[in-house]
């Protein structure tokens, strides 16, 4: 009985003494866990910057900083990493050392210079038969520590290679860097060739049955863009003469010449001009925007009359003596396909009855055009 108890207690002490060893992770798993910690504890839509990973091996520190962003790709909170080139510029500006200690004040200062919302620092310390990989996160705006997290890395051949600065470790670091460059190059190629970008200006044609001549100009981005649209609908006079010196009020010609009579033929023609401006609200990134706007429609109406005099009769178009301005609102969809787009919108004219003769299609506009990508130095650069 005593021997059994001794064996159990000995095994327990061994387990306690080496529990961290059996619970330790590989280097890649530890990096993945810390990346998950960054995502979990950072606000949504935030840029994070990892200033340093302090360890006894520069190769290991550089490798971890290269690999951390790989595990934050396509996260639901849209956490991104500040490009290392920006940090390198700051390093030169303030003589910052990646391998040294970093004060909270320095972290806030660097975060503001790089546009990061969250700053992270890390350390790797050998503790017994494992390495402890700790990270601390700081909110740049409030200078508040968001938290810290530690994971343990097993002392295996991979870590031994990194800590010794062997050629194997340097090769692993170079392979990680090459994979990152290949991935970035592939994404850039897809964007350039396929036109998959979410920021730009567009210009194109927009027309309806009664306003066939139209133009559309606007901007798009991942949030809200602006647009302005205008169109013209010239009257169809059907070859009859247009009499500009006469006008009518309702159905009656005003001040007809002496000896002339005018009979309404109950046929109309109109000149229409509309102007609409509003917002393009992104719904599906790089693909679909909701188009909402308001403006006015100007309409000048002509009626066909038979003009009769002692010398005979002929048909002429006579203009209404009043101009018609009405408020208009519109809603539609804007879809981008490669470097081109198509759009459709429906316009409501205040006080105007539904056009049953054309099933309301007069107020439905369809358009298409070209999208011009903005460069990286522009205001809306992505």
LINWO-V869657 format. One record per residue. N is the residue number from 1. RES is the residue in one small letter. D_FIRST is the distance of its C-alpha to the first C-alpha in whole Angstrom. Layout:
# LINWO-V869657
N:RES:D_FIRST + N:RES:D_FIRST
This chain:
# LINWO-V869657
1:x:0 + 2:x:4 + 3:x:5 + 4:x:5 + 5:x:6 + 6:x:9 + 7:x:10 + 8:x:11 + 9:x:12 + 10:x:14 + 11:x:15 + 12:x:17 + 13:x:18 + 14:x:20 + 15:x:21 + 16:x:23 + 17:x:24 + 18:x:26 + 19:x:26 + 20:x:30 + 21:x:30 + 22:x:29 + 23:x:31 + 24:x:34 + 25:x:37 + 26:x:40 + 27:x:43 + 28:x:45 + 29:x:42 + 30:x:42 + 31:x:46 + 32:x:46 + 33:x:44 + 34:x:46 + 35:x:49 + 36:x:48 + 37:x:47 + 38:x:51 + 39:x:52 + 40:x:50 + 41:x:51 + 42:x:55 + 43:x:57 + 44:x:59 + 45:x:62 + 46:x:61 + 47:x:61 + 48:x:58 + 49:x:59 + 50:x:56 + 51:x:57 + 52:x:55 + 53:x:51 + 54:x:50 + 55:x:48 + 56:x:49 + 57:x:50 + 58:x:54 + 59:x:53 + 60:x:50 + 61:x:52 + 62:x:55 + 63:x:53 + 64:x:51 + 65:x:54 + 66:x:56 + 67:x:53 + 68:x:52 + 69:x:56 + 70:x:55 + 71:x:52 + 72:x:54 + 73:x:57 + 74:x:58 + 75:x:56 + 76:x:57 + 77:x:57 + 78:x:60 + 79:x:58 + 80:x:60 + 81:x:60 + 82:x:63 + 83:x:64 + 84:x:63 + 85:x:67 + 86:x:67 + 87:x:64 + 88:x:66 + 89:x:69 + 90:x:67 + 91:x:66 + 92:x:69 + 93:x:71 + 94:x:68 + 95:x:67 + 96:x:63 + 97:x:60 + 98:x:58 + 99:x:55 + 100:x:56 + 101:x:55 + 102:x:56 + 103:x:57 + 104:x:58 + 105:x:61 + 106:x:62 + 107:x:60 + 108:x:62 + 109:x:65 + 110:x:64 + 111:x:63 + 112:x:67 + 113:x:68 + 114:x:67 + 115:x:67 + 116:x:63 + 117:x:61 + 118:x:58 + 119:x:57 + 120:x:54 + 121:x:52 + 122:x:49 + 123:x:47 + 124:x:44 + 125:x:42 + 126:x:40 + 127:x:36 + 128:x:34 + 129:x:33 + 130:x:35 + 131:x:39 + 132:x:39 + 133:x:42 + 134:x:44 + 135:x:47 + 136:x:49 + 137:x:52 + 138:x:55 + 139:x:58 + 140:x:61 + 141:x:63 + 142:x:61 + 143:x:59 + 144:x:56 + 145:x:53 + 146:x:52 + 147:x:48 + 148:x:46 + 149:x:43 + 150:x:41 + 151:x:39 + 152:x:37 + 153:x:38 + 154:x:36 + 155:x:37 + 156:x:39 + 157:x:42 + 158:x:44 + 159:x:43 + 160:x:43 + 161:x:47 + 162:x:48 + 163:x:47 + 164:x:48 + 165:x:51 + 166:x:52 + 167:x:54 + 168:x:52 + 169:x:51 + 170:x:55 + 171:x:55 + 172:x:53 + 173:x:55 + 174:x:58 + 175:x:57 + 176:x:56 + 177:x:59 + 178:x:61 + 179:x:59 + 180:x:60 + 181:x:64 + 182:x:64 + 183:x:63 + 184:x:65 + 185:x:68 + 186:x:68 + 187:x:68 + 188:x:71 + 189:x:72 + 190:x:72 + 191:x:73 + 192:x:76 + 193:x:77 + 194:x:76 + 195:x:77 + 196:x:74 + 197:x:74 + 198:x:74 + 199:x:77 + 200:x:81 + 201:x:84 + 202:x:86 + 203:x:89 + 204:x:91 + 205:x:93 + 206:x:93 + 207:x:95 + 208:x:96 + 209:x:99 + 210:x:101 + 211:x:100 + 212:x:100 + 213:x:100 + 214:x:97 + 215:x:95 + 216:x:91 + 217:x:90 + 218:x:86 + 219:x:83 + 220:x:79 + 221:x:76 + 222:x:72 + 223:x:73 + 224:x:77 + 225:x:80 + 226:x:84 + 227:x:87 + 228:x:90 + 229:x:92 + 230:x:96 + 231:x:98 + 232:x:102 + 233:x:104 + 234:x:107 + 235:x:110 + 236:x:111 + 237:x:115 + 238:x:115 + 239:x:118 + 240:x:120 + 241:x:122 + 242:x:120 + 243:x:122 + 244:x:121 + 245:x:124 + 246:x:123 + 247:x:120 + 248:x:119 + 249:x:118 + 250:x:116 + 251:x:119 + 252:x:122 + 253:x:123 + 254:x:124 + 255:x:128 + 256:x:129 + 257:x:132 + 258:x:135 + 259:x:136 + 260:x:133 + 261:x:130 + 262:x:127 + 263:x:125 + 264:x:121 + 265:x:119 + 266:x:116 + 267:x:114 + 268:x:112 + 269:x:111 + 270:x:109 + 271:x:108 + 272:x:104 + 273:x:102 + 274:x:98 + 275:x:96 + 276:x:92 + 277:x:90 + 278:x:86 + 279:x:82 + 280:x:80 + 281:x:77 + 282:x:74 + 283:x:72 + 284:x:71 + 285:x:70 + 286:x:73 + 287:x:74 + 288:x:75 + 289:x:77 + 290:x:79 + 291:x:82 + 292:x:83 + 293:x:87 + 294:x:90 + 295:x:94 + 296:x:97 + 297:x:99 + 298:x:103 + 299:x:105 + 300:x:109 + 301:x:111 + 302:x:114 + 303:x:116 + 304:x:118 + 305:x:122 + 306:x:125 + 307:x:128 + 308:x:131 + 309:x:135 + 310:x:138 + 311:x:138 + 312:x:135 + 313:x:131 + 314:x:128 + 315:x:124 + 316:x:122 + 317:x:119 + 318:x:119 + 319:x:117 + 320:x:115 + 321:x:116 + 322:x:113 + 323:x:110 + 324:x:106 + 325:x:103 + 326:x:100 + 327:x:96 + 328:x:94 + 329:x:90 + 330:x:88 + 331:x:85 + 332:x:84 + 333:x:81 + 334:x:81 + 335:x:79 + 336:x:79 + 337:x:79 + 338:x:79 + 339:x:82 + 340:x:84 + 341:x:83 + 342:x:85 + 343:x:85 + 344:x:86 + 345:x:87 + 346:x:89 + 347:x:91 + 348:x:92 + 349:x:96 + 350:x:96 + 351:x:99 + 352:x:99 + 353:x:99 + 354:x:97 + 355:x:99 + 356:x:99 + 357:x:102 + 358:x:99 + 359:x:96 + 360:x:95 + 361:x:95 + 362:x:97 + 363:x:94 + 364:x:92 + 365:x:92 + 366:x:90 + 367:x:90 + 368:x:89 + 369:x:88 + 370:x:87 + 371:x:84 + 372:x:84 + 373:x:81 + 374:x:81 + 375:x:80 + 376:x:77 + 377:x:79 + 378:x:81 + 379:x:80 + 380:x:78 + 381:x:76 + 382:x:73
